[in-house]
Amino acid sequence: MDVQAIMISSGALAGIGAVSGVLLAIASKVFKVDEDPRIGAISEILPGANCGGCGFPGCSGFAKAIVEGMADPTGCAPGGNELAKKIAVILGVEVQEKVRMVARVRCSGTSEHCANRFVYEGVASCKGASLLSEGGIKSCPYGCDGLGDCVAVCPFDAIHMGPNQIPVVDLDKCTACGKCVDACPKGVIALEAHAGQVVLHCHTHLAAKDVRKICSIGCISCKACIRACPYDALSWDVDLPVFDYEKCQSCGLCIDACKPGCIQTFKEIDPAVKAKATEALEAKKAEEAAKREAARAAAQARAAAAAAAAAEKPN
């Protein structure tokens, strides 16, 4: 073995390495891109969940997007309004508080209320069941199949499968990141205002006659809930009632009016609130009856005037 050749080769490699290192050091200085220090400051206070709920690739991507004006400082659902205020301080701006949202499971169609169409023995996946058979397992094509795709994707352990195979959301843990919403192939889960204590546990778009055949707790489009609300907190949207939680007083009258029982509450109804709402509803009905009577009287008066005018005309 030629020792001199080995030494020369080693020296050459060392020289090349040294020169490359110097060149890289110079390049790092010449081509250095200074990062806005606010990006690092914001990244440090973000939750670090990297849930993607903000729509950007991880918390660092969200921080960069905020500083570059591509994202709203209130866009981090897990951090909520408190985090948004801290980000606003770093940016030197003001932000408006957002209404806290949570995931709601809009289905109560357990096997007791809504039977399965067939026995499913495939992969435990709602998406898999839907791909195997259009409409999934349940008789209602809009009903929860209960195979837990939503549970599997939640990064905050905020949703678990209940004993009746309907997911249950832990409202204290839920951050409204939206992963469970995206994971549900039937659109059963939606983000709704946390303040809403009275909710509709159904999102079927079937006709009432079809709902009655397959689910004993599905919405039958009777609109009794809307007529029962004295505060106009319910309106009709295509096939289902929609709550306006700024108006809703959680009085429970819509729950009593709901024939199948798909409107439910997360808390006990206050008797005083319900009594006040009952009085308001009676007053509303009386006012509407008075308006109808006035309209009827006006119509009769116009008809009588027209008849009188006709009688006065010469033949």
Rosetta blueprint (number, residue, H / E / L):
1 M L
2 D L
3 V H
4 Q H
5 A H
6 I H
7 M H
8 I H
9 S H
10 S H
11 G H
12 A H
13 L H
14 A H
15 G H
16 I H
17 G H
18 A H
19 V H
20 S H
21 G H
22 V H
23 L H
24 L H
25 A H
26 I H
27 A H
28 S H
29 K H
30 V H
31 F L
32 K L
33 V L
34 D L
35 E L
36 D L
37 P H
38 R H
39 I H
40 G H
41 A H
42 I H
43 S H
44 E H
45 I H
46 L L
47 P L
48 G L
49 A L
50 N L
51 C L
52 G L
53 G L
54 C L
55 G L
56 F L
57 P L
58 G H
59 C H
60 S H
61 G H
62 F H
63 A H
64 K H
65 A H
66 I H
67 V H
68 E L
69 G L
70 M L
71 A L
72 D L
73 P L
74 T L
75 G L
76 C L
77 A L
78 P L
79 G L
80 G H
81 N H
82 E H
83 L H
84 A H
85 K H
86 K H
87 I H
88 A H
89 V H
90 I H
91 L H
92 G L
93 V L
94 E L
95 V L
96 Q L
97 E L
98 K L
99 V L
100 R L
101 M E
102 V E
103 A E
104 R E
105 V E
106 R L
107 C L
108 S L
109 G L
110 T L
111 S L
112 E L
113 H L
114 C L
115 A L
116 N E
117 R L
118 F L
119 V L
120 Y L
121 E L
122 G L
123 V L
124 A L
125 S L
126 C H
127 K H
128 G H
129 A H
130 S H
131 L H
132 L H
133 S L
134 E L
135 G L
136 G L
137 I L
138 K E
139 S L
140 C L
141 P L
142 Y L
143 G L
144 C L
145 D L
146 G L
147 L L
148 G L
149 D H
150 C H
151 V H
152 A H
153 V H
154 C L
155 P L
156 F L
157 D L
158 A L
159 I E
160 H E
161 M E
162 G L
163 P L
164 N L
165 Q L
166 I L
167 P E
168 V E
169 V E
170 D L
171 L L
172 D L
173 K L
174 C L
175 T L
176 A L
177 C L
178 G L
179 K H
180 C H
181 V H
182 D H
183 A H
184 C L
185 P L
186 K L
187 G L
188 V L
189 I E
190 A E
191 L E
192 E E
193 A E
194 H L
195 A L
196 G L
197 Q L
198 V E
199 V E
200 L E
201 H L
202 C L
203 H L
204 T L
205 H L
206 L L
207 A L
208 A H
209 K H
210 D H
211 V H
212 R H
213 K H
214 I H
215 C L
216 S L
217 I L
218 G L
219 C L
220 I L
221 S L
222 C L
223 K L
224 A H
225 C H
226 I H
227 R H
228 A H
229 C L
230 P L
231 Y L
232 D L
233 A L
234 L E
235 S E
236 W E
237 D E
238 V L
239 D L
240 L E
241 P E
242 V E
243 F E
244 D L
245 Y L
246 E L
247 K L
248 C L
249 Q L
250 S L
251 C L
252 G L
253 L H
254 C H
255 I H
256 D H
257 A H
258 C L
259 K L
260 P L
261 G L
262 C L
263 I E
264 Q E
265 T E
266 F L
267 K L
268 E L
269 I L
270 D L
271 P H
272 A H
273 V H
274 K H
275 A H
276 K H
277 A H
278 T H
279 E H
280 A H
281 L H
282 E H
283 A H
284 K H
285 K H
286 A H
287 E H
288 E H
289 A H
290 A H
291 K H
292 R H
293 E H
294 A H
295 A H
296 R H
297 A H
298 A H
299 A H
300 Q H
301 A H
302 R H
303 A H
304 A H
305 A H
306 A H
307 A H
308 A H
309 A H
310 A H
311 A H
312 E H
313 K L
314 P L
315 N L
